[in-house]
């Protein structure tokens, strides 16, 4: 599946129908008076969040959306039909920006949540509305108003409670595959993962928690280097980060510092999110090297440092218990 998490579209609401000029012409009613009906309201364009969409891919091919115009009024005081609204489905987690001003217009998180992106124009008034003591036979009506036209920028931010972060090849995809039924592409080279992977991990209570493997974070990611700038936004919605460090890397301590610096440089509170630091691939290093790294990390961070092997599944139970405890602590705040 191709993953697209940004798109720019134009939405154009319908124009209101014109009011008309008409007069009653009935037998035995010599002065029937004005009877021009109002125009119908133009259709609006609405964005609706749905659960069964995962990307904004559809908007790469369809970029312009228009609602129907209202119908003009009719004689005998008949109001024209309203234009039909246009509904656009977007994934849950879509943020809507005004593309011209960058103003945040909506954050569509829940299934079924909707936002009126462009309001339809009002219908024009028929000449019946202009009847007065001074003007018993008005011969004018108002045209319908134009509907809103907007350029929107859509930005998808994944709705995952737990984000797995780390440099490429740290074992993030292997971990999410070990914890859930997700089957991401796994290979022994950097940037194997080009799109975020989602997996549902079951709690002991039976409830599911969504984990996201956030790819593409390298030094300079917050400036657009590599793939990280595109995917750092997905960390914003997570409540807990699992920071995976590859013990077989040339300098695991430096790798850890790089990710911390990228979170801080990107801003938006990412560096303040709760983190569980996890040293991966313990089956491939010496105990002395592991202990030395622990001591260096303890100078930088406080709290427990976990060790696992995602391949052999060693330490995963302890990791998951820490995850559940952290999430429970967040819920109780």
Steps between C-alpha positions, in 0.01 A plus 500: 500500500638840406501731799415864438465723805468848344277639228375835373148530363254766389144495632230707336152532649195541279358837398161595633214498251366829367173646617252576221250766407147364454141614554184309572279468197173343613146536380294729725820625671565828318782609733676177592823667596860376484560126537865446406659226711841497668796311363618185674809487721824381342645169616784495753819294495554290814798291611410184691748281692466125442684205651543292185741744333869499590655745252428815301591321177166574331574871509804453278261438210196713589587846626188705432162444661182697429154485650181555295354844437158591636210522253334826407168586658167434329169681460221473755748569779681170440850480645766337283652169603812508718824380346620160620789504748831337407650264757870415490631207703837537672690271741458547873791711617483752214581861582350764271690824429415802289768465234523877449526611865616176670220542754392174665134452409421156641651190657293199399582226749183303569313280255207694354633841607426759231607850403331742261791604281304724264154639570245524223380839381161635604217501251390834358167655602209502261296814436236391754738622774504854368126562515424817701239770531707720275581230245209267433658341193877464546669392182836394635651203686841415642752257353632215711828545686816318405609213724829487687815402311796375701839344444560244772807315613428161650755343732462151641641428844473139605285419798733274696545496877855362487766609252814293441789729407868458427752526220459284188586134558442524877245219473175696517321293237621177657367614838155597373480169314590313819241686708208505257358335190651771277730364230725786388786459255813402694852495358855561617552842341399857592173649377335163449189663646378787284154541653377484861386155605207460735438201723239428765641350820259338744505600863453234771147641544426421136493859374714591201767770489633633171879504458669690216845434361622851404753470215756726345645683802863596442719793594348815348153347467334811647648699209366265236802269472409143406142397568475619857344841443204331329443262790595696812145640497363154572673499839296803608188294573676222692480491878812290556824445308705182495850617410684208342881502497701259285773345717689378192534852356842663483409753771169418674537790744535752218203345322289554811609864525419562131137395545464709817635803316265448205197484731612818673572685174165405347326644806127474566569327830648180354804504730267521801305187419555204735764264365601144572862447396555151360835351399440252219703203369646394836559157347773651280716690754723428796372557853786741577416722202134498605582605853731781384223638280252483789732708716540764227125519443434538871699824487252637245163364607328391814292189536523137399680391185363178351684243291338275241558293191208553264615206287517243782221676699715523812382776735176575316277411796682746724482766229126457457440514875682832509295628207170409670614657827598824324171521309303433819695777674418738214131408521490572871630856455 
